[in-house]
């Protein structure tokens, strides 16, 4: 099973809110996920990102690949 760390869109029309999740690569964008790692709110006065760093490190150590957007948000390089 290939695991990817990506954003899952929540919220209503024109009011996006994202969850940072670890999910199987074959699942839908907003489908089933393995673990919720954090959130990202681009509509807040300052784009607010919260992440559980120990869980993020755990999934990265297990070989999960972050998406480009998640890598930028979490400053993974």
Secondary structure, DSSP 8 states (H G I E B T S, - for coil): --EEEEEEEEEETTEEEEEEEEEETTS-TTS--SEEEEEEETTSSS-EEEE-HHHHHHHHHTT-EE-HHHHHHTT--
